[in-house]
C-alpha cells in the first residue's frame, strides 16, 4: 500500500471510530469500523435521462434527486449498451468481451470460470456478501452468484423475471425467486421484495462489514407495475408519454421509493455514516425515450441512441456515490471519462482491501485520486460495444471514447462537448484523431479476442449440481433463434442449437426432456391458460395461452458419442433417456419433433448422473 493510500485510510479509520463513538448503542470495534460497508445499487434499463435531476421534468424520483445533492457524480460514466456485458465488467473490472460475456443469451452470458468477482474480493476480505435481484451471468454451477462470492442471495433466473431460466409463471407479483439457489415464494412486487430482502441482510449483518448488491430487474420489460405507480402518470397525454412509458416511469418511481426506504433504514440501524452507497444503472434507457417519425415522447438528456446503441444514449448512465465517513457528502461533478470497469479497483482502494486472489489483469483503474480532486486519468481511452452474436465482429456497434471524443464503428467521429446529440460527423476534419483512436481499438481487439473461440461449458455430473437444468436461453444458435423467455415457450417459438457441455465423469446418466419446466407439472403437448390483465392488475399485457405443438417424438445427440430418438405418447409430461456417457467436452442437442416432422429445440433439459 502506497504512502498516500495509507495516510488516507488512517484518516478514514479515525473518522469511522469517532462516528461509532457518537452512537452510544454501537460498540467500538476498530477492526470492523476501519472497513466501510458497501451498498451498490444497479437498476435495469434505466437511462441517464430517467431521473429528475438530469433534467427530466416528468419523472418522479425525489429520493434519487436528493441523494444527488449529497454525492459525487461521475457525469461521463459508461457501461455496456446491454445488461450482462455491463454486469460482467462491473463484477470483474475487465472488458466484457474478455470475460466471455458479449451477449445476453446464446451461451455467451456466462462468466468464465477463471474470472474473479467483486463479491469474491469482499468475501476474501472478511465481508458478509449478499446479492438481491438480477445476476445474469449464469444460472448453473460454477456460474451462479453463490459460486462467485455471494454468501446470501435472493435472485431471479436468467436476464429477467419471466425469462426461460426463471421460475415458471412469475409475473413480477408474488413470485418465486431463488434463495441461495433454492426456489422460495415471496409476497409482493418484485422490486419491493428485492429491496426488503437486502434490508433484512443489512439488519442481520450491521455489526460486521458487509457488501450488499441490489440489482432490481426493474424497469426492464415486461413493464408490469403496481397500479398505484402507473396511476401517477396515466393522465398524461400520449403526446407526453406513451402507455408503455407510463409503466416504465412508474417502475422507476417505485425503485425511487424503495431507495428512500433503504436510506431511512440505514439511518435507523446506525450504519449510514460508514456505508459507501452507490446508485448506477446498467445501460441506456429501454423505454424512457421514443422518437417515432419525429414524434418524441419521454426524455433522453439530448443524447442519441437508447439501449443497445453504440451512441451515447446507449451506454452513458448515472453514477452517484456517497460516503459520509469518507467525506463524500456534497454535490460534486466529476467529468473525467470513467466506466463500470473502474468500480472494483475503486472499492478495493476505498475499503483498504486487496483485489481477489489470482485475478486476471484489470482494465479498470481506481478512481480514488479523482474522488480526492486529482485527475490522473486525463486522455485515457476506453471501448464499449454491443455484439449480441455468436462470433464477435470487429468494429460492430462500437464506440472508442477519449474525454469528449467518440469514434463510432471505426468511421464516425463526434465531439460531444459541442455536439451532444452526435449529429455532426467530423471524421474528415480530424483524420489524425480518427487514426489514433483506431490504433487503440486494434490493440484492444487483439487483447479481448484471445478467447473468442473458447466456448464456456456446463458441467454435467458435477457433485456441486446434480441434476443440472439446461434451458433454451443458453443454446448456441447461429440463426439467433433463442426461445429466451416464457412467452416464447408458451407460443412455441422455434429454436435451433446446442449446449456446450463438459461431462465430468464417465457413467450412466438420465436425460429428461420437457416442453415446460418441472415446477409447471404440464404435459409436453399441454395447453396452458392465458393470464389476462384483468386477472392480475399491473400487467402490461395479457400473457398468452400456451399452444399444443403436437410433438410425436424426441431426439438427443451428444456429439461423437451417441444419437437416439424416442416416441412421445399422449399425456407424457417428459421424455426420459437412460444412457451411458464418456467424460469430456462435447456438444449436446435435444429436439422435439412434431407431426409434420419439424424439429424444435427442447426448452428444458434435466441431466442427472445416476
C-alpha positions in Angstrom: 0.0 0.0 0.0 1.5 3.3 -1.0 2.0 6.3 1.4 -0.9 8.4 0.1 -3.3 5.5 0.3 -2.0 4.6 3.8 -2.5 8.1 5.1 -5.9 8.3 3.6 -7.1 5.2 5.3 -5.6 6.2 8.6 -7.7 9.4 8.4 -10.8 7.4 7.4 -10.3 5.0 10.3 -10.2 7.8 12.8 -13.3 9.4 11.3 -15.1 6.0 11.4 -14.1 5.4 15.1 -15.3 8.9 16.1 -18.6 8.2 14.2 -19.0 5.0 16.1 -18.4 6.7 19.4 -21.2 9.2 18.6 -23.6 6.3 18.5 -23.8 5.2 22.2 -25.5 1.9 21.3 -22.7 0.8 19.0 -19.8 -1.0 20.5 -16.4 0.2 19.2 -14.7 -2.4 17.0 -11.7 -0.8 15.4 -11.1 -3.8 13.1 -14.5 -3.5 11.6 -15.1 0.2 11.7 -12.0 0.8 9.6 -13.7 -1.0 6.8 -16.7 0.7 5.4 -19.8 -1.2 4.3 -20.7 -1.1 0.6 -24.1 -1.0 -1.0 -24.1 -1.0 -4.8 -27.5 -0.4 -6.5 -27.7 -1.0 -10.2 -31.1 -0.8 -11.9 -32.0 -2.4 -15.1 -32.6 -0.5 -18.4 -32.9 2.9 -16.7 -31.0 5.5 -18.7 -29.1 8.7 -18.0 -32.3 10.8 -18.6 -34.6 8.6 -16.5 -34.0 10.6 -13.3 -35.4 14.1 -12.5 -32.1 15.6 -11.5 -30.7 15.1 -15.0 -33.4 17.4 -16.5 -36.4 15.1 -16.8 -39.3 17.2 -15.7 -41.9 14.4 -15.9 -40.4 11.5 -13.9 -40.9 11.4 -10.1 -37.6 10.4 -8.4 -37.4 12.7 -5.4 -35.2 10.3 -3.3 -32.6 9.8 -6.0 -32.6 13.5 -6.7 -32.0 14.3 -3.0 -29.2 11.7 -3.0 -27.6 13.6 -5.9 -27.3 16.6 -3.5 -25.3 14.5 -1.1 -23.0 12.7 -3.5 -20.3 12.9 -6.1 -21.4 12.3 -9.7 -19.5 10.7 -12.5 -21.0 12.6 -15.3 -19.1 10.9 -18.1 -19.6 7.3 -16.9 -20.1 4.5 -19.3 -21.2 0.8 -19.3 -22.1 -1.7 -21.9 -25.1 -1.0 -24.1 -26.8 -4.1 -22.7 -27.3 -5.9 -19.4 -25.0 -8.9 -19.0 -21.9 -7.3 -20.6 -22.2 -4.4 -18.2 -22.5 -6.7 -15.2 -19.5 -8.8 -16.2 -17.4 -5.7 -16.5 -18.7 -4.3 -13.2 -18.1 -7.6 -11.3 -14.6 -8.2 -12.7 -13.1 -4.8 -13.6 -12.4 -6.3 -17.0 -13.8 -5.8 -20.5 -16.9 -7.9 -21.1 -15.6 -9.5 -24.3 -12.6 -10.9 -22.4 -14.8 -12.5 -19.8 -16.9 -14.4 -22.3 -20.0 -12.2 -21.8 -20.8 -10.3 -25.0 -24.4 -11.4 -25.3 -27.4 -11.7 -23.1 -28.4 -15.2 -24.2 -27.0 -17.9 -26.5 -24.3 -19.3 -24.2 -22.4 -16.1 -24.1 -23.8 -14.6 -20.9 -21.8 -17.0 -18.7 -18.9 -15.5 -16.7 -15.8 -17.6 -17.4 -14.6 -19.8 -14.5 -11.2 -18.1 -14.2 -12.8 -14.7 -13.6 -12.8 -13.3 -10.0 -15.7 -11.1 -8.9 -16.2 -8.1 -6.7 -18.2 -10.4 -4.3 -15.2 -12.7 -4.1 -13.0 -9.7 -3.3 -15.2 -8.7 -0.4 -15.7 -12.2 0.9 -11.9 -12.8 1.0 -11.5 -9.6 2.9 -13.9 -10.8 5.6 -17.0 -9.1 4.5 -20.5 -10.6 4.5 -21.8 -10.6 1.0 -25.4 -10.5 -0.3 -26.9 -10.2 -3.8 -30.6 -9.4 -4.5 -32.4 -9.2 -7.8 -30.6 -9.8 -11.1 -27.4 -11.7 -11.7 -27.5 -12.6 -15.4 -24.0 -14.2 -15.5 -25.1 -17.8 -15.4 -27.7 -20.0 -13.6 -25.7 -23.2 -13.2 -22.6 -24.2 -11.3 -19.9 -22.7 -11.4 -21.5 -19.5 -12.8 -24.2 -18.9 -10.1 -23.9 -15.9 -7.8 -23.4 -18.3 -4.8 -20.4 -19.8 -6.6 -18.9 -16.4 -7.3 -18.5 -14.9 -3.8 -22.1 -14.2 -2.7 -23.0 -15.8 0.7 -26.7 -14.8 0.7 -28.8 -14.4 -2.4 -32.4 -13.8 -3.5 -32.4 -13.6 -7.2 -34.5 -14.5 -10.3 -33.2 -16.6 -13.1 -31.8 -15.5 -16.5 -31.7 -11.9 -17.6 -35.1 -11.0 -16.1 -38.2 -12.1 -14.3 -40.3 -14.2 -16.7 -37.4 -15.3 -18.8 -36.8 -19.0 -19.6 -34.5 -19.8 -16.7 -36.8 -18.0 -14.3 -39.4 -19.8 -12.2 -42.4 -20.7 -14.2 -45.3 -18.2 -14.3 -43.5 -15.4 -12.5 -45.3 -12.1 -13.2 -43.4 -9.6 -11.0 -46.1 -10.0 -8.4 -46.0 -12.7 -5.6 -43.3 -14.6 -7.4 -40.9 -17.4 -6.6 -37.2 -16.5 -6.6 -34.1 -18.4 -5.8 -32.9 -18.1 -2.2 -29.3 -19.3 -2.2 -30.2 -21.3 -5.3 -33.4 -22.9 -4.0 -36.9 -21.7 -5.1 -38.8 -19.8 -2.5 -42.1 -18.0 -2.7 -42.2 -14.3 -1.8 -45.1 -11.9 -1.3 -45.2 -8.6 -3.1 -43.9 -6.7 -6.1 -40.5 -7.8 -7.4 -38.6 -4.5 -6.6 -40.2 -4.3 -3.1 -39.1 -7.9 -2.5 -35.5 -7.4 -3.5 -35.1 -4.2 -1.5 -36.8 -5.8 1.5 -34.5 -8.8 1.4 -31.5 -6.6 1.1 -32.6 -4.6 4.1 -33.0 -7.8 6.1 -29.5 -8.8 5.1 -28.1 -5.4 6.2 -30.0 -5.7 9.5 -28.6 -9.1 10.2 -25.0 -8.1 9.3 -25.0 -4.5 10.6 -22.3 -5.2 13.1 -19.9 -6.6 10.5 -18.5 -5.1 7.3 -20.9 -6.1 4.5 -21.2 -5.8 0.8 -24.8 -5.6 -0.5 -25.5 -5.8 -4.2 -29.0 -4.6 -5.0 -29.9 -5.2 -8.7 -33.6 -5.0 -9.3 -34.9 -6.2 -12.6 -36.9 -3.0 -12.9 -37.5 -1.2 -15.1 -36.7 -4.0 -17.5 -39.7 -5.3 -19.6 -42.2 -6.6 -19.4 -43.4 -3.4 -17.9 -45.6 -4.8 -15.1 -46.1 -2.2 -12.4 -48.3 -1.8 -9.3 -51.4 0.2 -10.4 -50.7 3.0 -7.9 -47.4 3.8 -9.7 -48.9 3.6 -13.1 -51.7 5.9 -11.9 -49.1 8.6 -11.2 -48.6 9.0 -14.9 -51.8 7.6 -16.6 -53.4 11.0 -17.1 -50.5 12.4 -19.1 -51.4 12.7 -22.8 -50.0 10.4 -25.4 -48.0 13.3 -26.8 -46.1 13.4 -23.4 -45.7 9.6 -22.7 -46.8 6.5 -24.5 -48.6 4.0 -22.3 -45.6 1.7 -22.0 -43.5 4.7 -21.0 -46.0 5.5 -18.2 -45.5 2.0 -16.9 -41.7 2.4 -17.3 -41.7 5.6 -15.3 -44.0 4.1 -12.7 -41.5 1.2 -12.2 -38.7 3.8 -11.7 -40.7 5.8 -9.2 -41.2 2.5 -7.3 -37.4 2.0 -7.3 -37.1 5.5 -6.0 -39.5 4.9 -3.1 -37.5 1.8 -2.2 -34.3 3.7 -2.4 -35.7 6.2 0.1 -36.9 3.4 2.4 -33.4 1.9 2.3 -31.7 5.2 3.2 -34.1 5.6 6.2 -33.3 2.1 7.4 -29.6 2.7 7.2 -30.0 5.7 9.5 -32.2 3.7 11.9 -29.6 0.9 12.0 -26.8 3.5 12.6 -24.8 2.2 9.6 -25.3 5.1 7.2 -22.2 7.1 8.1 -19.8 4.3 7.4 -21.5 2.9 4.3 -20.4 3.6 0.8 -23.7 3.9 -1.1 -23.7 3.8 -4.9 -26.5 4.3 -7.4 -26.0 3.4 -11.1 -27.8 1.8 -14.0 -26.7 -0.9 -16.5 -27.3 0.7 -19.9 -29.2 3.3 -21.8 -33.0 3.6 -21.5 -35.2 0.9 -22.9 -38.5 2.8 -22.9 -37.8 6.3 -21.5 -37.4 7.9 -24.9 -39.3 7.3 -28.1 -38.8 9.0 -31.4 -41.3 7.7 -33.9 -41.3 9.5 -37.2 -40.3 12.7 -35.5 -42.9 12.4 -32.7 -40.8 12.4 -29.5 -42.1 11.3 -26.1 -40.1 11.0 -22.9 -36.6 12.3 -22.3 -33.0 11.3 -23.2 -30.9 14.2 -22.0 -30.3 15.3 -25.6 -28.4 12.1 -26.4 -28.6 10.0 -29.5 -29.4 6.3 -29.1 -31.0 4.1 -26.4 -30.4 0.7 -25.0 -28.2 -1.4 -27.4 -26.8 1.6 -29.2 -23.2 2.5 -29.7 -24.2 6.1 -29.5 -24.0 8.0 -26.2 -27.6 7.2 -25.1 -26.9 3.5 -25.2 -24.1 3.4 -22.6 -23.7 6.7 -20.7 -25.5 6.3 -17.4 -25.9 7.9 -14.0 -23.4 7.2 -11.3 -23.7 8.7 -7.8 -21.6 7.8 -4.8 -21.9 8.9 -1.1 -19.9 8.1 1.9 -20.1 10.3 5.0 -17.0 9.0 6.8 -15.0 9.3 3.6 -16.1 12.9 3.2 -18.1 12.3 0.1 -21.2 14.1 1.1 -21.6 17.2 -1.0 -22.7 17.6 -4.7 -19.7 17.4 -7.0 -19.5 16.7 -10.7 -16.5 14.7 -12.0 -16.4 15.0 -15.7 -13.5 12.7 -16.5 -14.2 9.6 -18.7 -14.9 6.6 -16.4 -16.5 3.2 -16.7 -18.0 0.4 -14.7 -14.6 -1.3 -15.1 -13.2 1.2 -12.6 -15.6 0.3 -9.7 -14.0 -2.9 -8.4 -10.5 -1.4 -8.0 -12.0 1.8 -6.7 -13.9 0.0 -3.9 -10.8 -2.0 -3.1 -9.0 1.3 -2.6 -11.7 2.9 -0.6 -12.1 -0.1 1.7 -8.4 -0.8 2.1 -8.7 -4.4 0.9 -6.9 -6.4 -1.6 -8.2 -7.4 -5.1 -9.3 -11.0 -5.2 -6.6 -13.7 -5.3 -5.4 -14.9 -8.7 -7.5 -12.3 -10.5 -7.0 -11.6 -14.2 -5.3 -8.3 -15.3 -7.8 -5.5 -14.7 -8.8 -3.0 -17.4 -10.3 -0.6 -14.9 -8.4 1.9 -12.7 -9.0 3.2 -9.2 -11.0 6.4 -9.1 -9.8 7.4 -5.6 -7.5 10.1 -7.0 -10.4 11.6 -8.9 -12.6 11.5 -5.9 -9.9 13.4 -4.0 -9.5 16.0 -6.6 -6.6 14.8 -8.7 -7.3 13.9 -12.3 -4.9 11.0 -13.1 -7.0 9.6 -16.0 -6.9 12.5 -18.4 -6.7 11.4 -22.1 -7.4 7.8 -21.3 -9.2 5.8 -24.0 -12.0 3.2 -23.4 -14.1 1.0 -25.7 -17.7 -0.1 -25.3 -19.6 -2.2 -27.8 -22.7 -4.3 -28.4 -22.0 -7.7 -30.0 -25.0 -9.9 -29.3 -23.9 -12.5 -31.8 -22.3 -15.9 -31.6 -19.0 -14.7 -33.0 -17.9 -11.1 -32.3 -17.2 -8.9 -35.2 -14.6 -6.2 -35.3 -16.0 -2.7 -35.1 -19.6 -3.9 -34.6 -21.7 -1.4 -32.7 -18.6 0.1 -31.1 -17.6 3.3 -29.5 -14.0 4.3 -28.8 -14.0 7.1 -26.2 -11.5 9.7 -25.1 -12.6 12.6 -23.0 -15.3 14.1 -25.2 -14.2 12.3 -28.4 -16.3 9.4 -29.7 -15.3 7.2 -32.7 -18.3 5.2 -33.7 -17.9 1.9 -35.6 -14.5 3.0 -36.7 -15.9 5.6 -39.1 -17.8 8.4 -37.5 -16.2 10.9 -35.2 -18.0 13.2 -32.8 -17.1 15.7 -30.1 -19.9 15.6 -27.5 -18.8 18.8 -25.8 -20.1 20.7 -28.9 -22.4 18.1 -30.4 -24.1 16.2 -27.5 -26.6 14.6 -29.9 -23.9 13.2 -32.2 -25.4 14.7 -35.3 -22.3 16.2 -37.0 -19.7 13.6 -38.1 -16.3 15.4 -38.1 -14.1 12.4 -39.1 -12.9 14.1 -42.3 -11.8 17.2 -40.3 -9.7 15.2 -37.8 -8.0 12.3 -39.6 -5.2 12.1 -37.1 -7.6 11.7 -34.1 -9.5 9.0 -36.0 -6.3 7.2 -36.7 -5.1 7.4 -33.1 -8.4 6.0 -31.9 -8.4 3.3 -34.5 -5.0 2.2 -33.4 -6.2 2.0 -29.8 -9.2 -0.1 -30.9 -7.0 -2.5 -32.9 -4.8 -3.2 -29.8 -7.9 -3.5 -27.7 -9.4 -6.0 -30.1 -6.2 -8.1 -30.0 -6.5 -8.2 -26.3 -10.1 -9.0 -25.9 -10.4 -11.5 -28.8 -7.9 -14.0 -27.5 -10.5 -16.5 -26.2 -13.4 -15.8 -28.6 -13.2 -19.4 -29.8 -13.1 -20.9 -26.3 -16.7 -21.9 -25.5 -17.9 -22.0 -22.0 -19.1 -25.4 -20.8 -21.9 -26.5 -18.5 -20.7 -29.2 -16.1 -22.6 -32.4 -16.3 -22.5 -34.8 -13.4 -20.8 -32.4 -11.0 -21.3 -33.1 -7.3 -22.0 -29.4 -7.0 -25.1 -29.5 -9.2 -26.7 -32.9 -10.0 -29.1 -32.9 -11.7 -28.4 -29.9 -13.8 -31.1 -27.9 -15.6 -30.4 -26.5 -19.1 -32.7 -24.1 -20.8 -33.1 -22.8 -24.3 -32.0 -19.4 -23.1 -28.4 -20.7 -23.3 -28.2 -22.7 -26.5 -25.6 -21.8 -29.1 -27.6 -20.9 -32.3 -26.1 -19.5 -35.4 -29.5 -18.3 -36.6 -30.1 -16.4 -33.4 -33.2 -18.5 -32.6 -33.2 -18.4 -28.8 -36.5 -19.1 -27.0 -35.3 -16.9 -24.1 -38.5 -16.0 -22.3 -41.6 -17.8 -21.1 -43.9 -16.0 -23.6 -41.8 -17.7 -26.4 -42.2 -21.0 -24.6 -46.0 -20.6 -24.4 -46.1 -19.6 -28.1 -43.9 -22.5 -29.2 -41.2 -20.3 -30.8 -38.8 -22.4 -32.9 -35.2 -22.7 -31.8 -32.2 -24.5 -33.1 -28.9 -25.0 -31.4 -26.8 -26.9 -28.9 -25.4 -26.6 -25.4 -21.6 -26.9 -24.8 -21.2 -29.4 -22.0 -18.4 -30.9 -20.1 -19.2 -34.4 -18.8 -17.2 -34.6 -15.6 -17.2 -38.3 -15.1 -18.0 -41.3 -17.3 -21.0 -43.3 -16.2 -24.8 -43.7 -16.6 -27.0 -40.6 -16.9 -30.7 -39.8 -17.1 -31.7 -37.1 -19.6 -35.2 -35.8 -19.2 -36.7 -33.5 -21.8 -39.6 -31.2 -21.2 -41.6 -28.6 -23.1 -42.4 -26.8 -19.8 -40.3 -26.7 -16.6 -40.7 -29.3 -13.9 -42.5 -26.9 -11.5 -45.3 -26.4 -14.0 -46.2 -30.2 -14.0 -47.5 -29.7 -17.5 -47.5 -32.3 -20.2 -45.4 -31.9 -23.3 -48.4 -31.2 -25.6 -50.5 -29.4 -23.0 -52.0 -26.1 -23.5 -51.8 -23.5 -20.7 -54.3 -20.9 -19.7 -53.7 -17.3 -20.5 -53.2 -14.8 -17.7 -55.1 -11.6 -18.5 -54.5 -8.0 -17.4 -58.0 -8.1 -15.7 -56.9 -11.2 -13.7 -53.8 -9.5 -12.4 -53.8 -5.8 -12.2 -50.5 -4.3 -13.1 -49.6 -6.5 -16.1 -48.6 -4.6 -19.2 -50.4 -7.1 -21.5 -52.0 -10.5 -21.4 -49.8 -13.5 -21.0 -50.8 -15.7 -23.9 -52.2 -19.2 -23.8 -49.7 -22.0 -24.3 -50.2 -23.8 -27.6 -50.1 -27.5 -28.1 -47.2 -28.2 -30.5 -48.3 -31.8 -31.5 -44.9 -33.4 -30.7 -44.7 -37.1 -31.6 -41.0 -37.9 -30.8 -37.9 -36.6 -29.0 -34.3 -36.9 -30.0 -30.9 -36.3 -28.3 -27.4 -36.2 -29.5 -24.0 -36.0 -27.7 -21.6 -35.2 -30.5 -19.2 -38.1 -31.2 -20.9 -40.2 -28.5 -24.5 -41.1 -29.3 -27.6 -40.2 -31.1 -31.0 -41.6 -30.3 -34.8 -40.9 -30.5 -38.0 -41.9 -28.7 -41.7 -41.7 -29.3 -43.8 -39.3 -27.3 -47.1 -40.7 -26.0 -50.3 -38.8 -25.3 -50.2 -37.0 -21.9 -46.4 -37.6 -21.4 -45.0 -35.0 -19.1 -41.5 -35.6 -20.2 -39.3 -38.0 -22.3 -36.6 -39.7 -20.4 -33.4 -41.3 -21.9 -31.1 -43.5 -19.8 -27.7 -43.5 -21.4 -24.0 -44.0 -20.8 -21.6 -41.1 -21.4 -17.9 -40.7 -21.6 -16.1 -38.0 -19.7 -15.1 -35.0 -21.8 -16.3 -31.9 -23.6 -18.9 -32.2 -26.3 -22.0 -30.6 -27.8 -25.4 -31.7 -26.6 -28.5 -31.1 -28.6 -32.1 -32.1 -27.9 -35.2 -31.7 -30.0 -38.9 -32.4 -30.1 -40.3 -33.4 -33.5 -43.9 -32.6 -34.4 -46.4 -34.5 -36.6 -45.1 -32.6 -39.7 -41.5 -33.9 -38.9 -40.4 -30.4 -37.9 -37.8 -30.3 -35.1 -37.7 -27.7 -32.3 -35.1 -27.3 -29.6 -36.1 -28.7 -26.2 -36.8 -25.8 -23.9 -35.9 -27.6 -20.7 -33.4 -30.4 -20.3 -32.6 -32.1 -16.9 -29.5 -34.2 -16.8 -28.8 -36.4 -13.8 -25.8 -38.6 -13.1 -27.3 -41.9 -11.8 
